[in-house]
Amino acid sequence: MSAPAPPTTSTGSPAGGAHAWRGIIEEYRHRMPVADDTPAVTLREGGTPLIHSEHLSELTGCEVHVKFDGANPTGSFKDRGMTMAITKAKEAGNEAVICASTGNTSASAAAYAAKAGMTAGVLVPAGKIAMGKLAQAVVHGAQVIQIDGNFDQALTICRELAETEPVELVNSVNPYRIDGQRSAAWEVVDHLGRAPDVHVMPVGNAGNITAYWRGYREYRDDGIIDALPVMRGYQAAGSAPIVQGAKVEKPQTIATAIRIGNPASWSQALVAAEESNGSIRSVTDDQILQAFRLIARHGVFAEMASAASIAGLLQLHEDGELEPGQTVVCVLTGHGLKDPEWAMSGVDEPVTIPADLDAAAEALGLR
Ligand SMILES: *Cc1c(COP(=O)(O)O)cnc(C)c1O
């Protein structure tokens, strides 16, 4: 890669130890469907932390890492696909984009459209969007329309609008979204120096599992890795069409980002599971909530849908389906700050004390 040499400090060592991350299109331009001179619409997404979890490793007997994609510019992995989709929409001369969203797609589309000087229209299910995600779409100037229906209905309307009106659809049925999202698999491998043995992630519309599997396979085909991971995808039990083998008309789950009854990339999710000897299974809301709290207590604040991958990991362990010493990557797809209500539910208000040293020491249990 032809990154410019990083600036050196007075001690002669590279400042920060690495070059400034340039966003996934620049970092992986030769793997992306862009010309050498296509200007990238970027907020420098990607390059997110892969964090070793001592606690989950101890619990499972594996080497567990979490890929924290909540660290992206708008707080979810959606930015990886959106930088590609908006870059291509802009290059093609579009002035407006449209999407249906459970929240994070609209937040990301709004931000990247704003960066590109384009307008974004987003259709969301009324009353089902976390406040933080809605705030993002609004603050970036998107036209937010709530529809009296669910995500699947919103997507159907958007697909039809994109066919008849002068707008580009940027849902994950837009192939550039999946292209961009492959970058997460490459980052995992570039960091570990190999593919994980087991890859665990939440599944909603199933675009992301499709993208990871394609990303891993491309690295294998290019000889960068010689083994592929087993792909383990998790839906929420109340929204598990792939597991049940039938559309769910009224999907229910506290993990709103995976509250989807008719996944757009359904068949590709099954391909990923089958080709990798993996599976698409479900975890209950109760398991998801417990996993959410567990990882937060160990330093990572991810959103509820993300916790499905940790719940899945724990279920795999309980069912004896992990081998000791395996390298496992769990994807944490979004940031917990998107929906702080969940963090605060069932928690006591912090105590209030006088502005007094002794009272503080006492309240903290230091004396
Ligand atoms: C979109 C999203 C998902 C689901 O990803 P799919 O590609 O739809 O399967 C999971 N978690 C979060 C936080 C999301 O924003």
Residues whose N, C-alpha, C, O or C-beta is under 5 A from the ligand:
A	BS01	LIG	S76 N104 P202 V203 G204 N205 A206 G207 N208 I209 A257 A305 S306 T333 G334
